[in-house]
Structures are given as C-alpha cells and as structure tokens.
Amino acid sequence: MTAEYKVHGDVAVITMSNPPVNGLGLSTRVGITDGLSKALADAAVKAIVLTGAGKAFSGGADIKEFGSPKALQDPNLLSVILALEASTKPIVAAVHSICMGGGLELALGCHYRVAAPGTSVALPEVKLGLIPGAGGTQRLPRVLGVEAALNLIVSGQPVKSELLAKAPGQKLFDKLAASPESLMDEALAFAREVAAKHGQGGGDLPLVRNLPCRHPQGDAYFQFARNMVGGMSKNFPAPLKCVEAVQAATQLKFDLGLAKEREIFLALMVTPESAALRHLFMAERAASKIPDVPEDTPVRAIKTVGVIGAGTMGGGISMNFLNAGIPVTILEMKQEAVDRGVATIRKNYEAQVKKGKLKQDKYEERMALLKTTLSYDDLKDCDLIIEAVFEELGVKEKVFKQLDAVAKQGAILASNTSTLDVDKIAAFTQRPQDVVGMHFFSPANVMKLLEVVRGKATAKDVLATVMQLAKKIKKTAVVSGVCDGFIGNRMIEQYSRQAGFLLDEGATPQQVDKAIEKFGFAMGPFRMGDLAGNDIGWAIRKRRAVEQPDMKYSRTADKLCELGRFGQKTGAGWYDYQAGKRDAIPSELVDKMIEEHRKELGITPRKISDEEIVQRLVFSLVNEGAHILEDGIASKAGDIDMVYLTGYGFPMHRGGPMHYASQVGLYNVAEAMKRFARNPHDDAKFWEPAPLIQKLVAEGKSFS
Ligand SMILES: NC(=O)c1ccc[n+]([C@@H]2O[C@H](COP(=O)([O-])OP(=O)(O)OC[C@H]3O[C@@H](n4cnc5c(N)ncnc54)[C@H](O)[C@@H]3O)[C@@H](O)[C@H]2O)c1
C-alpha cells in the first residue's frame, strides 16, 4: 500500500507515499480509503489531514497505470473522492509542492484545504487530449469562479498557490501556510479548530459540490470562450470540450454536471488526438532511457564547452549552452569568421530582447560567458567539444586529430555531422570511446531535437552524460546508431524521393504541398526545400550517385538546381518569390520544366488524389522507419516518432509516423505499400513492406 496512516493525538494523518509524485495508482487509492475507514472507526480521532510525502501532494494519475485496467479498478478516483465527501469527520487537505490533475481533484473533494506557498496547482489533462475526469471541471469553477477555472483547465498550465490564494472571493484554499516547513503544524492546528467547531453544532461539513456556479454573462461569455479556444486549438478537440464541461457546471445540477464530464472524458479517451498526445508523453520519457545504459550510470561533469566552427550551426549550438549558463569557447580559422559568427549570436539575442523575451542583463550575462579563439590550445580545458565545420570527411579528420592532441583526458569529442560516418570520425582519434555524434537541427538554438549518434566504440558514460546534458539545454534527445542520415534524414530521403515521383506522374509542387499540409505538416516538401535550400539535397544526391548508383530518383530536383533555383535565398525555387517576401507563388517555368521532364520519361500525366499523396509520403517514412528498427539504428518506434515530431514538423495530433501507422492498422499500411509497388513509375523494391511490418501484420500487432 502506498499511503501511510498515523494518529497525532486526535487527528489522523493519511500520507500518500508513491514516489516520485504520489501518483494515484490503485495501491495509493486503496491506502487512502483504508486510512479513512480507520480514522472513522477510531472514536479518538476527531479530524483527518490528507497529505503527500516527499516532493508532492500528488501529481495525479499514476503514469505507470496508463492504459492498464488497474486505472479503472475500484476504488477509482471518483469513488475515493465520494468517500472523502461522505466522511462525518472533517478532512483537511494539506497541499504542497505539486498539486495537479487527480491530485487537485482529490483536494477539492476534501472539506478544507490548507496550502503551502510555492505549490504548483494545475489541471493538465488537456495536454493529453482529455478533460479532467474526476470532477475537476465541476468543482474548480465553484471555488475559483468560472473564468479563472476555465483558464486553468483549458491551458493546463500551473499557477502558484500564493497567487490563487489572493484571488478575490476564492474558496480553493481556506488558509495559506506561512511556509512549506510549517504546513503540517498549521494543517493539524486548522483540523483541530474545525473539528471543535463542527463538534459544537457548527453545521454540516462544507462540500465544494454545494457551492453555486454561475457566470453573470452566461451564454455570451461561453460563446466568446468557444471562439477564442476554437481558434487556438486547431486539430485538437479537448480544449473546446473543456469549455463545454465548464458550461455544464453552470447549467446543470452537480451530479448531472459530473455525469456530463464523465461522458466527455470517456469520449475523448478514444479519440486519435488523445491517443497521439498520450503516446508522445510516454515516448518522450522513454526516449531518454537507453536499453543497455543503466539509469545510474555515472556521468562526466560538463562545466565548459568548446565549439569548432562559428557558421550556421556553430553559433546556434553555442547559444544553447550560453542560455544554460555554461561557458563556451568558439574556435574558428580566421578572425573574420569569428566576428561574423559572434555578430549573428548578438543579433539573435538582440531580437529576443526587442521582443521582450529576454532581459538586457540576462543577454549581457550570456554574452559574458562566450569566448573566442583561433588556437586549439584554448580548448585544452573544455569538458565537451562539439565540431560544426564543413561537411567534408577530410576537414573533420584534421579537426579531430588536432582535438585528440590537445583535449584533456576524459573530454567528450562530439561531431554535428548530418551524414558522415561517426565511426570513421572516431577512428581519427586515439580515444574513440570519447567520440559521439551530437546532431542538432537548424536553427540549433530553436529546434528541440538532438540526435545523439552512438558510435560502435562510444562509452556508456559518454552517452549518459550527453543525454543528461540535453535535458539541461532543453532538447529532446534521441539515440541513433550510425548509418547514412541517421534516423531523421535517412527517412526524409524516402519522403523526398516520393515527392519527386509524384511530380513525374502528374502532381504539381503546390498540390503535393497542400495535401500534406492539410494532413497537418507545417510545410510541404517543396516549400520546405525552398526554405532550407535545394542545393543541400543536390549535393547529397551527387555523393549518393557514386555510393548508391542504383537508387532511383526523379531528376526534377536536379534540373531545378541546374537552373540556379536554390529556393528563397536565390529568390526562386519550386516557387517564385517576390523580393523581401516569403509567400510561395506557383511558377509557370517550373510547371513547364516538370511537363518536359514527363515527356522525356514518356509518362502521360494522371490525376493523383490527395489521399494517395499523403499515403505515399507518410508510408515511405513508415517503411524506412521499420528498416531502421530492424537495423537497430533506433531502439524503439517511439524514438522515431519523437524525431519526427520534434525535428521534422510531423503533425502532433497524429503522434508521429510509426504511431500513425499503428492507428491506421499495419495491415492497411502494408496493403497500400503493395499497391504502390505495382506503379511502374515508382520504386517497387522500396515498397516491399519491411520484414518487421510483415511480421507484425502476421501476428496482428502494431508498432506499440
Ligand atoms: N546547416 C544545417 O542545416 C545543418 C544541420 C545539421 C547539421 N549540420 C552540419 O553541421 C556542420 C556545419 O554546418 P553549417 O551549416 O554550420 O556550415 P557553415 O558553412 O555555415 O559553417 C561552417 C563553419 O566552419 C568553419 N570551419 C571550417 N573548417 C574549419 C576548421 N578546420 N577549423 C575551424 N573552423 C572551420 C567555417 O569557417 C564556417 O564558419 C556540418 O557538418 C553540417 O553537415 C548542418
């Protein structure tokens, strides 16, 4: 049982004790109701205090129980709350640190609440595509007022207890303790006070459910709320459902409102959007765990960082560490390059200061942590050195040999290469165990994804250190094995190839972009190419033409580059651009070029449906993703989803390519692949469903 029971004189204390945040799993729920029964049966006990051990009152549902039948097993949270409400002895919730989700709903079922200052109070269910399901939407408006409660429920964001305690007319907290340390003493004293009051005919025990719930503007206010929330929550049904549930609290009797909340909660539970968000929540936590690297692996201290190259990537990478208060030394070949790089960093920070996102003194603090040098000697004390020089193995060789000569023993040597073999790079040193890939995405100070590339010799403590450091610099780190393109770019290669074949067969760039953007991608492949620079892919294809001469491509992208249409930076790409603007204007010249290319191939164009476009683009990611799992490049399907959600703009409400394929059903996905394989203008060999997919289909399983 994960709740303790103790009697302090005439007050019983029930302490939830389920680390790390006293999740309300079955054993905690049983612990609370058992404690309650004991307290009610003991004539010496006059009042009860409910609290949480350690770092939380309660963080709500136990994530270990997500999706398991245990979550619904009796006593479920609703019945625990009913039992608290029915108690004939006053119950005081002593909340502190974290009081969220089911934890807050539990506190709202108590007769009184005493809060420690600094408590984070939230109903974050909306972040999982749900609404609170144990009375939160019905009780919170009764104690906080409709508007404040709706704001908390729709945003899912925490608010501090001391702010809430100051809200006019609030009934959420009966008392704010002087400090977290004095909370228990104050809660015990408060419990004795109310016990005495009620013992002397002080009337019924107060229940939140009995408080009135109204809004003076009623319908008009809720219409306004729906307009606001609907506009901001495209693709996600839960936020609007929060409004509906809170409105029900103002219109229906309490028990009917509670039933309405339950009905909405259960309906949302089976939506694909909620499934996607819950998957994301779990996958994000799982990504930081590496199967053969124990969580208690000792890490190396990273107090200073060196960055080689102050170009597009080096500058952004440096900003991540400066933002986290870690000193950085940037090394370049020439002073001009140093100056250019530092000027870009300054410009980025100044833009943030202008927008009010960064205070001037913080900006200065960060810049004071930055040093530059032209000499490798100045990197000799760095704990981590990240190389971000030109993407040529020969250049990397020189850099890593020099690093090997100067870096201190135990320093981690990382490369930001996007395509080169990390094992070869490691072999340029005498210490391959200290070499790892840290593949940031552009702009490196903004993009959340960090692919951590594990070489065959990379030491476990190096991996553990980099994963921990990633958290510190607020990145989502995913481990990838060594292969061309790692997880993300290896998959995007197949997606781009499909985009090219679609043009050859009859689609236009704008049709392809629109179809996949409607599916939810922020940008289609052609608008994306114009933004990133079509020349990057051109260079990669030229290299691949030597390494993989059999790989089939549409030649349209090469032809576009031969015309100098590299994208926005050259004022023209797949689309035309007006000077100073980023709007993509369909280009007649490009349409003509594509038509001529079709003629050369002897293809009669056909009308291609948006559905086919989306399936070919997304399922190409899925098939390559499955090969990546088979090859052991990614250790779990969720890792691939995290890469696509945080680095490639895959729509959040679809949960990532592998999750989406599981939702569609792998049988259906495999059948579509076989259909595409019969298309003479596509790549039949590629569309053979990966053995892993075939195996899962045969077993009736999915990636999850
Ligand atoms: N640009 C991207 O979108 C992106 C994304 C992920 C990874 N990468 C990888 O990051 C690396 C850098 O790419 P970038 O876009 O920043 O290139 P860049 O051309 O903008 O910058 C490279 C910088 O390295 C400096 N440099 C070159 N050789 C050097 C040496 N021997 N010693 C010190 N400095 C040297 C150059 O002066 C230049 O400032 C490449 O490996 C690239 O594949 C790039």
Ligand as a Chemical Component Dictionary entry (heavy atoms), coordinates in Angstrom:
data_LIG
# 
_chem_comp.id                   LIG 
_chem_comp.type                 NON-POLYMER 
_chem_comp.pdbx_formal_charge   0 
_chem_comp.three_letter_code    LIG 
# 
loop_
_chem_comp_atom.comp_id 
_chem_comp_atom.atom_id 
_chem_comp_atom.alt_atom_id 
_chem_comp_atom.type_symbol 
_chem_comp_atom.charge 
_chem_comp_atom.model_Cartn_x 
_chem_comp_atom.model_Cartn_y 
_chem_comp_atom.model_Cartn_z 
_chem_comp_atom.pdbx_ordinal 
LIG N1  N1  N 0  23.028 23.772 -41.824 1  
LIG C1  C1  C 0  22.251 22.815 -41.390 2  
LIG O1  O1  O 0  21.024 22.858 -41.548 3  
LIG C2  C2  C 0  22.845 21.665 -40.623 4  
LIG C3  C3  C 0  22.018 20.892 -39.792 5  
LIG C4  C4  C 0  22.581 19.864 -39.045 6  
LIG C5  C5  C 0  23.922 19.603 -39.133 7  
LIG N2  N2  N 1  24.719 20.349 -39.962 8  
LIG C6  C6  C 0  26.138 20.020 -40.006 9  
LIG O2  O2  O 0  26.839 20.990 -39.247 10 
LIG C7  C7  C 0  28.130 21.194 -39.790 11 
LIG C8  C8  C 0  28.315 22.659 -40.071 12 
LIG O3  O3  O 0  27.327 23.098 -40.957 13 
LIG P1  P1  P 0  26.980 24.628 -41.135 14 
LIG O4  O4  O 0  25.716 24.673 -41.885 15 
LIG O5  O5  O -1 27.083 25.317 -39.834 16 
LIG O6  O6  O 0  28.166 25.116 -42.079 17 
LIG P2  P2  P 0  28.730 26.588 -42.303 18 
LIG O7  O7  O 0  29.405 26.565 -43.586 19 
LIG O8  O8  O 0  27.659 27.588 -42.050 20 
LIG O9  O9  O 0  29.793 26.761 -41.145 21 
LIG C9  C9  C 0  30.974 26.044 -41.046 22 
LIG C10 C10 C 0  31.972 26.902 -40.295 23 
LIG O10 O10 O 0  33.089 26.112 -40.001 24 
LIG C11 C11 C 0  34.270 26.881 -40.165 25 
LIG N3  N3  N 0  35.364 25.954 -40.407 26 
LIG C12 C12 C 0  35.575 25.187 -41.496 27 
LIG N4  N4  N 0  36.695 24.446 -41.340 28 
LIG C13 C13 C 0  37.176 24.734 -40.113 29 
LIG C14 C14 C 0  38.295 24.305 -39.375 30 
LIG N5  N5  N 0  39.152 23.414 -39.875 31 
LIG N6  N6  N 0  38.500 24.821 -38.163 32 
LIG C15 C15 C 0  37.639 25.716 -37.652 33 
LIG N7  N7  N 0  36.578 26.178 -38.302 34 
LIG C16 C16 C 0  36.335 25.690 -39.526 35 
LIG C17 C17 C 0  33.970 27.768 -41.345 36 
LIG O11 O11 O 0  34.777 28.931 -41.324 37 
LIG C18 C18 C 0  32.493 28.087 -41.128 38 
LIG O12 O12 O 0  32.311 29.269 -40.377 39 
LIG C19 C19 C 0  28.210 20.282 -40.989 40 
LIG O13 O13 O 0  28.801 19.078 -40.604 41 
LIG C20 C20 C 0  26.754 20.075 -41.359 42 
LIG O14 O14 O 0  26.526 18.884 -42.060 43 
LIG C21 C21 C 0  24.193 21.366 -40.681 44 
# 
loop_
_chem_comp_bond.comp_id 
_chem_comp_bond.atom_id_1 
_chem_comp_bond.atom_id_2 
_chem_comp_bond.value_order 
_chem_comp_bond.pdbx_ordinal 
LIG N1  C1  SING 1  
LIG C1  O1  DOUB 2  
LIG C1  C2  SING 3  
LIG C2  C3  SING 4  
LIG C2  C21 DOUB 5  
LIG C3  C4  DOUB 6  
LIG C4  C5  SING 7  
LIG C5  N2  DOUB 8  
LIG N2  C6  SING 9  
LIG N2  C21 SING 10 
LIG C6  O2  SING 11 
LIG C6  C20 SING 12 
LIG O2  C7  SING 13 
LIG C7  C8  SING 14 
LIG C7  C19 SING 15 
LIG C8  O3  SING 16 
LIG O3  P1  SING 17 
LIG P1  O4  DOUB 18 
LIG P1  O5  SING 19 
LIG P1  O6  SING 20 
LIG O6  P2  SING 21 
LIG P2  O7  DOUB 22 
LIG P2  O8  SING 23 
LIG P2  O9  SING 24 
LIG O9  C9  SING 25 
LIG C9  C10 SING 26 
LIG C10 O10 SING 27 
LIG C10 C18 SING 28 
LIG O10 C11 SING 29 
LIG C11 N3  SING 30 
LIG C11 C17 SING 31 
LIG N3  C12 SING 32 
LIG N3  C16 SING 33 
LIG C12 N4  DOUB 34 
LIG N4  C13 SING 35 
LIG C13 C14 SING 36 
LIG C13 C16 DOUB 37 
LIG C14 N5  SING 38 
LIG C14 N6  DOUB 39 
LIG N6  C15 SING 40 
LIG C15 N7  DOUB 41 
LIG N7  C16 SING 42 
LIG C17 O11 SING 43 
LIG C17 C18 SING 44 
LIG C18 O12 SING 45 
LIG C19 O13 SING 46 
LIG C19 C20 SING 47 
LIG C20 O14 SING 48 
# 
